[in-house]
Every structure is written in structure tokens, then in C-alpha cells.
Amino acid sequence: MVQTSSLKSVLPAVNKEWTLFLDRDGVINVEKPMDYVRNWEEFQFNPGVLEALRLFAQQFGRILVVTNQRGIGKGYMTEQDLHDIHDKMQEKIQKHGGRIDKIYYAPELDDDGPRRKPNPTMGLEAMKDFPDIDASKSFMIGNTFSDMEFGRNIGAQTIFLPTTRTEPPMPHPLVDFLFPDLLEAAKSFQLTSTQ
Ligand SMILES: [Mg+2]
């Protein structure tokens, strides 16, 4: 049983000045163990995610996805396959009142590829695309320590979702907040922002 816990006692209230960075696999959709989601037929939203994204759309000014997609580098899928998945994902999210403003992905094969998380490159690209992003008013939500490190590297606060990995002992130097899933995190933002 995951207990919501954190180094800080409560999430800060957010508003449209805040930016949310989201990992994709294991956060938005069901992660395929040791494999890649190669087409829309294999893409499955995690429970509660569409509702979570609807809430986030009301809370955050900018919502960005940052995702490592090595399946492209490995030749399991093409960039066009990924675009098709993302187009359909976006359509579904928008139909439910949610919003993702831009999706950044790293197709590189190499573990040390400069665009791959935990390197901050995709975050820096986002800050270039949207110069009003304030790193001190941003969150990164992910299901791996690589995501948490990415968050640290761009100066964001971090939220870990133990959807596919073991819950880390808290307090943890890379993790500011812990929630069982994306919807629980979204509900918690709503509560604090309306206080
Ligand atoms: Mg992930």
C-alpha cells in the first residue's frame, strides 16, 4: 500500500504560471515490460489518467511530455509510428478535457545519448520553445529515478509514481513527493490550489 509522503509536507499551490513535465510510459500509459509500445493498438492509458490530465489542464499553464523512445533507435518502430501514437493519444486526451502542449522524445540508442533523460536536454529545449517557463515553478512526474534525476537537472520539483517500480524509501534525495498514481497526484494539486 503506497502512502502519500514527502520531504515537504504539502504540495505548493499551483497556477497557470506553473509547468508540468510528464514522463509517458508507466505514467500516462501502461508500460510494456522490457519492450516498447509500437503502435496505437498496443497503447493503453493507465487507469484515471484522462481524468488526471483534465485536472492538470485547469491547474498548469504548460503541460509537456518528455519521453525516451529508444524503440526508434533500435529499429522496432519508426518516428512516424510514434507520431501516429501521439496524435491518437492527444485526440483522446483533448476529448476528455485535457491538454498536452508539446511532446519531446529522445529516439537515441546510446545510453549516453545527450537527449535521453536523465540529461536535461529535452527540458532545455522546452524552455527555449516556451521562454516563460520558470524552472522553480515546475514539476516532473515519472516512474523511474532517471525521471527524478531529469527533474533535478532542470530545477523542477519531483513526483515519483511507483506504478512499475518499488516505492523508494522516503525521504529520498531525488524524490520530493510520492503518489500511488497520476490521478492521486492531480487530486492533491487541486486540493492545495483551492485552499
Ligand atoms: Mg516511464
Residues whose N, C-alpha, C, O or C-beta is under 5 A from the ligand:
A	BS01	MG	D23 R24 D25 G26 N143
